[in-house]
Amino acid sequence: MLHAEQFPVPPYFTKSQISTLTEMLKESRQAASDHLQEYVERVLGSLRQKIALHFVLEENHPVEAILSHARKQAADLIVLGTHGRRGGETDLVGIGC
């Protein structure tokens, strides 16, 4: 599972603000990774043991991150989910994509 995000630093930020922002983004990425893993465990339940999943957080433009990761993994199939606003069950079958 890949989560990609891109957050350019505003050019008017001071070194101190950049340092603070960098630390906040690091903490945010870890929280996102933890949340994603917990979400998958909750939605898949006992099926999780039968499915090999790898969690990747990448700081890049989403399109570039997806294509780059697909090339690295020699992926035959790319499945894109929704924002998850309607509940986890619909995300897994692709409803609303």
Residue pairs with C-beta under 8 A, 6 or more apart in sequence:
1 36
1 40
1 53
1 54
1 55
1 56
2 56
2 57
2 58
2 65
2 66
2 69
3 32
3 33
3 36
3 55
3 56
3 57
3 58
4 57
4 58
4 59
4 60
4 61
4 62
4 64
4 65
4 66
5 29
5 57
5 58
5 59
5 62
6 59
6 60
6 61
6 62
7 25
7 59
9 18
9 21
13 21
25 59
29 57
29 59
32 57
33 55
33 57
36 55
37 55
39 84
39 88
40 48
40 53
41 48
42 88
43 88
43 89
43 91
43 92
44 51
44 92
56 69
58 65
58 68
58 69
60 68
66 78
66 80
69 75
70 78
79 94
80 97
81 91
81 92
81 94
81 97
82 90
82 91
82 95
82 96
82 97
84 91
86 95
86 96
90 96
